[in-house]
Amino acid sequence: MKITEHIQNAKGTLLSYEILPPLKGKDIRSIYQHLDPLTEFKPSWINVTYHRTEAVFKKRTDGSIEKTKQRKRPGTVGICAALKNHYGIDTTPHIICGGFSQNDTEDALIDLNFLGIDNVLALRGDAAKSDGVFIPEPHGHRYALDLVKQVTNLNKGIYLEDEITDGIATNFCIGVAGYPEMHFEASNMESDLLHLKAKVDAGAEYIMTQMFFDNQKFFDFVKSCRDLDINVPIIPGLKALTRKKQLSVLPKIFNVEIPKALSEAVEQTANDADAEKIGTEWLIQQSKELREFGVPVLHYYTLGKPETIRNVVQEIF
Ligand SMILES: Cc1cc2nc3c(=O)[nH]c(=O)nc-3n(C[C@H](O)[C@H](O)[C@H](O)COP(=O)(O)OP(=O)(O)OC[C@H]3O[C@@H](n4cnc5c(N)ncnc54)[C@H](O)[C@@H]3O)c2cc1C
């Protein structure tokens, strides 16, 4: 079922999760172990992130350096199909521009369609670590907008090859990312919002946000979107702060501010276990306030911390 159908049919606030594929070499059971404590709360769907290949430099026996590409966390499509089969829960694979030519994307979308997956979250993707800045793949997309356009075209039966004139139309529900505190590369909030609007105008049916720790930023973001006539559902992405180090790491990586009250409380803790208790309580309060505000869904980034998210979710659902 499509995310938009889940939202239309909902009688209250829905729940969804996001997971990462395991590191290469791990069993699918590691994913089930991660999700088992969380599925009893009846999530409407589970997102699975996508991870591009990264350059790896290896020293050969003759001393020369060999550059290869490795994907640390493969398996997004397989995991989506396995979860659907194992739990009977809908899944949303993330699809990215980075590392994909348009033909690679089309093939991936055909696979997803054959597997009966109805949703995709269309993203540009992070830059390769060795590049520093985002470099599109040859014949690939530079912006998530172009990826949204490609999926929208396939939803109309328009394939890359002109010769395919009677190709089946897919029926993907397309989501895109939004940034309550602005994407770090945007020159200002207004231009970032206009780029977001372009993605919605091109066919995205809902927005899923970057994590945030200050609900007011989300409320302001929703208002700015509505003022710009962006009228699709906006789903807050939520993460628990679980380590003291994250006070400095999260703002740098994700361009988010940690509210003073949270950072001061975490700074005063003796260790990460105490920091996690504060972070959990903060996320519970955040979730309650967002539910009162009327968000359609509470979407939790589980990121290797299923027990923490369980502690939050059991207070809300
Ligand atoms: C909910 C969520 C899930 C994510 N999952 C993944 C994942 O699974 N894998 C992964 O690699 N990354 C993931 N990311 C990270 C994401 O890929 C990065 O934040 C990336 O840097 C931007 O992706 P985007 O889709 O928002 O890009 P875009 O919408 O393309 O925007 C990127 C930047 O370009 C600007 N821009 C857009 N269009 C134009 C234009 N026409 N001209 C000039 N500037 C423009 C935007 O303002 C923004 O600053 C996720 C992020 C979120 C919020």
The ligand as a Tripos MOL2 file, in Angstrom:
@<TRIPOS>MOLECULE
LIG
   53    58     1     0     0
SMALL
NO_CHARGES

@<TRIPOS>ATOM
      1 C1         14.6000   11.5250    5.4360 C.3       1 LIG1
      2 C2         15.9960   11.4290    4.8420 C.ar      1 LIG1
      3 C3         16.4880   10.2040    4.4070 C.ar      1 LIG1
      4 C4         17.7740   10.0930    3.8390 C.ar      1 LIG1
      5 N1         18.2360    8.8730    3.4060 N.ar      1 LIG1
      6 C5         19.4160    8.7810    2.7700 C.ar      1 LIG1
      7 C6         19.8870    7.5350    2.2140 C.ar      1 LIG1
      8 O1         19.2250    6.5120    2.3290 O.2       1 LIG1
      9 N2         21.0640    7.5220    1.5590 N.ar      1 LIG1
     10 C7         21.8350    8.6410    1.4050 C.ar      1 LIG1
     11 O2         22.9090    8.5720    0.7940 O.2       1 LIG1
     12 N3         21.4250    9.8400    1.9240 N.ar      1 LIG1
     13 C8         20.2520    9.9320    2.5900 C.ar      1 LIG1
     14 N4         19.8240   11.1440    3.0920 N.ar      1 LIG1
     15 C9         20.7160   12.2930    3.0060 C.3       1 LIG1
     16 C10        20.5030   13.0930    1.7010 C.3       1 LIG1
     17 O3         20.8250   12.3040    0.5960 O.3       1 LIG1
     18 C11        21.4140   14.3170    1.7940 C.3       1 LIG1
     19 O4         20.9040   15.2180    2.7480 O.3       1 LIG1
     20 C12        21.7160   15.0080    0.4750 C.3       1 LIG1
     21 O5         22.8080   15.8980    0.7260 O.3       1 LIG1
     22 C13        20.5640   15.8300   -0.0950 C.3       1 LIG1
     23 O6         19.5590   15.0370   -0.5640 O.3       1 LIG1
     24 P1         18.1710   15.6770   -1.1160 P.3       1 LIG1
     25 O7         17.3920   14.5640   -1.6590 O.co2     1 LIG1
     26 O8         17.5610   16.5250   -0.0760 O.co2     1 LIG1
     27 O9         18.7680   16.5660   -2.3030 O.3       1 LIG1
     28 P2         18.1680   17.7260   -3.2100 P.3       1 LIG1
     29 O10        16.7140   17.8990   -3.0280 O.co2     1 LIG1
     30 O11        18.6790   17.4810   -4.5710 O.co2     1 LIG1
     31 O12        18.8700   19.0230   -2.5890 O.3       1 LIG1
     32 C14        20.2760   19.0590   -2.3960 C.3       1 LIG1
     33 C15        20.7460   20.5140   -2.3070 C.3       1 LIG1
     34 O13        20.6650   21.1090   -3.5960 O.3       1 LIG1
     35 C16        19.8300   22.2590   -3.5720 C.3       1 LIG1
     36 N5         19.1230   22.2500   -4.8490 N.ar      1 LIG1
     37 C17        18.1060   21.4630   -5.2200 C.ar      1 LIG1
     38 N6         17.7360   21.7170   -6.4930 N.ar      1 LIG1
     39 C18        18.5600   22.7000   -6.9250 C.ar      1 LIG1
     40 C19        18.7160   23.4060   -8.1480 C.ar      1 LIG1
     41 N7         17.9120   23.1640   -9.2100 N.pl3     1 LIG1
     42 N8         19.6760   24.3510   -8.2230 N.ar      1 LIG1
     43 C20        20.5000   24.6130   -7.1850 C.ar      1 LIG1
     44 N9         20.3990   23.9810   -6.0070 N.ar      1 LIG1
     45 C21        19.4460   23.0400   -5.8800 C.ar      1 LIG1
     46 C22        18.9390   22.0900   -2.3600 C.3       1 LIG1
     47 O14        18.4820   23.3320   -1.8590 O.3       1 LIG1
     48 C23        19.8910   21.3980   -1.3960 C.3       1 LIG1
     49 O15        20.7420   22.3200   -0.7780 O.3       1 LIG1
     50 C24        18.5790   11.2690    3.7010 C.ar      1 LIG1
     51 C25        18.0770   12.5040    4.1610 C.ar      1 LIG1
     52 C26        16.8070   12.5920    4.7300 C.ar      1 LIG1
     53 C27        16.3040   13.9210    5.2240 C.3       1 LIG1
@<TRIPOS>BOND
     1     1     2 1
     2     2     3 ar
     3     2    52 ar
     4     3     4 ar
     5     4     5 ar
     6     4    50 ar
     7     5     6 ar
     8     6     7 ar
     9     6    13 1
    10     7     8 2
    11     7     9 ar
    12     9    10 ar
    13    10    11 2
    14    10    12 ar
    15    12    13 ar
    16    13    14 ar
    17    14    15 1
    18    14    50 ar
    19    15    16 1
    20    16    17 1
    21    16    18 1
    22    18    19 1
    23    18    20 1
    24    20    21 1
    25    20    22 1
    26    22    23 1
    27    23    24 1
    28    24    25 2
    29    24    26 1
    30    24    27 1
    31    27    28 1
    32    28    29 2
    33    28    30 1
    34    28    31 1
    35    31    32 1
    36    32    33 1
    37    33    34 1
    38    33    48 1
    39    34    35 1
    40    35    36 1
    41    35    46 1
    42    36    37 ar
    43    36    45 ar
    44    37    38 ar
    45    38    39 ar
    46    39    40 ar
    47    39    45 ar
    48    40    41 1
    49    40    42 ar
    50    42    43 ar
    51    43    44 ar
    52    44    45 ar
    53    46    47 1
    54    46    48 1
    55    48    49 1
    56    50    51 ar
    57    51    52 ar
    58    52    53 1
@<TRIPOS>SUBSTRUCTURE
     1 LIG1         1 GROUP 0 **** ****
